[in-house]
Amino acid sequence: MLEVVKTLRSDEGYLPSNCVRKKRILCLNGEWFFLTRESRTPLGPFPDQEKVMDIARDYVTFAAVADKAMVTRCFKHLSKAG
């Protein structure tokens, strides 16, 4: 998984055949994930595109108003939840 993300970030034109990406939302082998600026690996999996989009939107809204320490703590919790 980490190699997929490194490749996505270094060359946005490359997508493996089992991966679909739309901005920071990606589907890999039928499982939905999202990327943050803080993440080296995708957060997830989530059950469907609608759910992952809701969670990603909430995360971005939260990160825009929270201080850096709070964003870091939240990210740590999210990365363990998947």
PyRosetta script that sets phi, psi and omega in degrees:
from pyrosetta import init, pose_from_sequence

init()
pose = pose_from_sequence("MLEVVKTLRSDEGYLPSNCVRKKRILCLNGEWFFLTRESRTPLGPFPDQEKVMDIARDYVTFAAVADKAMVTRCFKHLSKAG")
pose.set_psi(1, -43.6)
pose.set_omega(1, -177.9)
pose.set_phi(2, -60.9)
pose.set_psi(2, -38.3)
pose.set_omega(2, 178.3)
pose.set_phi(3, -63.7)
pose.set_psi(3, -37.3)
pose.set_omega(3, 177.1)
pose.set_phi(4, -61.6)
pose.set_psi(4, -45.7)
pose.set_omega(4, -178.6)
pose.set_phi(5, -66.4)
pose.set_psi(5, -43.0)
pose.set_omega(5, 177.9)
pose.set_phi(6, -58.3)
pose.set_psi(6, -43.5)
pose.set_omega(6, -179.6)
pose.set_phi(7, -66.4)
pose.set_psi(7, -42.8)
pose.set_omega(7, 178.8)
pose.set_phi(8, -59.7)
pose.set_psi(8, -41.9)
pose.set_omega(8, -176.9)
pose.set_phi(9, -75.3)
pose.set_psi(9, -31.1)
pose.set_omega(9, -178.0)
pose.set_phi(10, -84.9)
pose.set_psi(10, -26.9)
pose.set_omega(10, -178.4)
pose.set_phi(11, -143.8)
pose.set_psi(11, 91.9)
pose.set_omega(11, -175.0)
pose.set_phi(12, -61.3)
pose.set_psi(12, -16.1)
pose.set_omega(12, -179.9)
pose.set_phi(13, -80.2)
pose.set_psi(13, -14.0)
pose.set_omega(13, -176.6)
pose.set_phi(14, -95.3)
pose.set_psi(14, 128.3)
pose.set_omega(14, 171.2)
pose.set_phi(15, -137.4)
pose.set_psi(15, 127.0)
pose.set_omega(15, 175.5)
pose.set_phi(16, -64.3)
pose.set_psi(16, 159.7)
pose.set_omega(16, -174.9)
pose.set_phi(17, -63.0)
pose.set_psi(17, -22.6)
pose.set_omega(17, -178.8)
pose.set_phi(18, -98.6)
pose.set_psi(18, 15.6)
pose.set_omega(18, -176.3)
pose.set_phi(19, -133.3)
pose.set_psi(19, 131.9)
pose.set_omega(19, 174.9)
pose.set_phi(20, -122.0)
pose.set_psi(20, 130.2)
pose.set_omega(20, -178.6)
pose.set_phi(21, -125.6)
pose.set_psi(21, 135.7)
pose.set_omega(21, 174.0)
pose.set_phi(22, -131.6)
pose.set_psi(22, 100.9)
pose.set_omega(22, -174.3)
pose.set_phi(23, 59.3)
pose.set_psi(23, -115.1)
pose.set_omega(23, -178.0)
pose.set_phi(24, -101.0)
pose.set_psi(24, 7.6)
pose.set_omega(24, 177.4)
pose.set_phi(25, -103.1)
pose.set_psi(25, 133.5)
pose.set_omega(25, 176.7)
pose.set_phi(26, -140.1)
pose.set_psi(26, 151.7)
pose.set_omega(26, 177.2)
pose.set_phi(27, -119.0)
pose.set_psi(27, 121.2)
pose.set_omega(27, -179.2)
pose.set_phi(28, -124.7)
pose.set_psi(28, 116.7)
pose.set_omega(28, -178.7)
pose.set_phi(29, 54.2)
pose.set_psi(29, 37.9)
pose.set_omega(29, 177.2)
pose.set_phi(30, 82.4)
pose.set_psi(30, 1.4)
pose.set_omega(30, 178.0)
pose.set_phi(31, -108.5)
pose.set_psi(31, 140.8)
pose.set_omega(31, -173.6)
pose.set_phi(32, -101.0)
pose.set_psi(32, 136.4)
pose.set_omega(32, -178.3)
pose.set_phi(33, -138.3)
pose.set_psi(33, 164.9)
pose.set_omega(33, 169.1)
pose.set_phi(34, -137.7)
pose.set_psi(34, 154.1)
pose.set_omega(34, 179.8)
pose.set_phi(35, -107.9)
pose.set_psi(35, 146.0)
pose.set_omega(35, 172.9)
pose.set_phi(36, -119.6)
pose.set_psi(36, 169.0)
pose.set_omega(36, 175.3)
pose.set_phi(37, -63.9)
pose.set_psi(37, -28.9)
pose.set_omega(37, -178.0)
pose.set_phi(38, -80.9)
pose.set_psi(38, -20.2)
pose.set_omega(38, -169.7)
pose.set_phi(39, -88.0)
pose.set_psi(39, 140.0)
pose.set_omega(39, 170.2)
pose.set_phi(40, -95.5)
pose.set_psi(40, -22.9)
pose.set_omega(40, 177.0)
pose.set_phi(41, -126.0)
pose.set_psi(41, 154.2)
pose.set_omega(41, 179.3)
pose.set_phi(42, -65.1)
pose.set_psi(42, 148.8)
pose.set_omega(42, 174.5)
pose.set_phi(43, -92.5)
pose.set_psi(43, 133.8)
pose.set_omega(43, -178.0)
pose.set_phi(44, 145.1)
pose.set_psi(44, -165.6)
pose.set_omega(44, 9.8)
pose.set_phi(45, -83.5)
pose.set_psi(45, 157.6)
pose.set_omega(45, 175.4)
pose.set_phi(46, -119.5)
pose.set_psi(46, 155.5)
pose.set_omega(46, -170.2)
pose.set_phi(47, -67.2)
pose.set_psi(47, -30.0)
pose.set_omega(47, -177.9)
pose.set_phi(48, -157.9)
pose.set_psi(48, 171.5)
pose.set_omega(48, -176.3)
pose.set_phi(49, -63.5)
pose.set_psi(49, -40.2)
pose.set_omega(49, -179.7)
pose.set_phi(50, -60.7)
pose.set_psi(50, -44.6)
pose.set_omega(50, -178.7)
pose.set_phi(51, -65.0)
pose.set_psi(51, -45.9)
pose.set_omega(51, -178.8)
pose.set_phi(52, -66.0)
pose.set_psi(52, -35.0)
pose.set_omega(52, 177.8)
pose.set_phi(53, -66.9)
pose.set_psi(53, -40.8)
pose.set_omega(53, 176.8)
pose.set_phi(54, -61.0)
pose.set_psi(54, -46.5)
pose.set_omega(54, -177.8)
pose.set_phi(55, -67.0)
pose.set_psi(55, -42.6)
pose.set_omega(55, 178.4)
pose.set_phi(56, -62.3)
pose.set_psi(56, -42.3)
pose.set_omega(56, 178.9)
pose.set_phi(57, -62.8)
pose.set_psi(57, -44.2)
pose.set_omega(57, 178.1)
pose.set_phi(58, -61.9)
pose.set_psi(58, -41.5)
pose.set_omega(58, 179.9)
pose.set_phi(59, -62.9)
pose.set_psi(59, -45.6)
pose.set_omega(59, -179.8)
pose.set_phi(60, -63.2)
pose.set_psi(60, -42.3)
pose.set_omega(60, 178.0)
pose.set_phi(61, -61.7)
pose.set_psi(61, -45.3)
pose.set_omega(61, 178.4)
pose.set_phi(62, -62.8)
pose.set_psi(62, -47.3)
pose.set_omega(62, -177.2)
pose.set_phi(63, -62.6)
pose.set_psi(63, -28.1)
pose.set_omega(63, -179.6)
pose.set_phi(64, -70.5)
pose.set_psi(64, -25.8)
pose.set_omega(64, -176.2)
pose.set_phi(65, -111.9)
pose.set_psi(65, -16.6)
pose.set_omega(65, -177.0)
pose.set_phi(66, -85.5)
pose.set_psi(66, 154.9)
pose.set_omega(66, 174.8)
pose.set_phi(67, -75.4)
pose.set_psi(67, 165.1)
pose.set_omega(67, -173.1)
pose.set_phi(68, -58.7)
pose.set_psi(68, -40.6)
pose.set_omega(68, -179.4)
pose.set_phi(69, -62.6)
pose.set_psi(69, -41.4)
pose.set_omega(69, 179.9)
pose.set_phi(70, -67.7)
pose.set_psi(70, -41.1)
pose.set_omega(70, 178.1)
pose.set_phi(71, -61.2)
pose.set_psi(71, -43.1)
pose.set_omega(71, 179.5)
pose.set_phi(72, -61.9)
pose.set_psi(72, -44.1)
pose.set_omega(72, 178.7)
pose.set_phi(73, -63.7)
pose.set_psi(73, -44.5)
pose.set_omega(73, 179.1)
pose.set_phi(74, -61.3)
pose.set_psi(74, -44.6)
pose.set_omega(74, 180.0)
pose.set_phi(75, -59.6)
pose.set_psi(75, -41.9)
pose.set_omega(75, 178.7)
pose.set_phi(76, -59.5)
pose.set_psi(76, -41.7)
pose.set_omega(76, 178.4)
pose.set_phi(77, -65.8)
pose.set_psi(77, -43.9)
pose.set_omega(77, 179.4)
pose.set_phi(78, -62.3)
pose.set_psi(78, -41.0)
pose.set_omega(78, -177.2)
pose.set_phi(79, -68.0)
pose.set_psi(79, -25.0)
pose.set_omega(79, 176.4)
pose.set_phi(80, -83.6)
pose.set_psi(80, -24.2)
pose.set_omega(80, -174.7)
pose.set_phi(81, -70.8)
pose.set_psi(81, -31.2)
pose.set_omega(81, -176.7)
pose.set_phi(82, -67.4)
pose.dump_pdb("model.pdb")
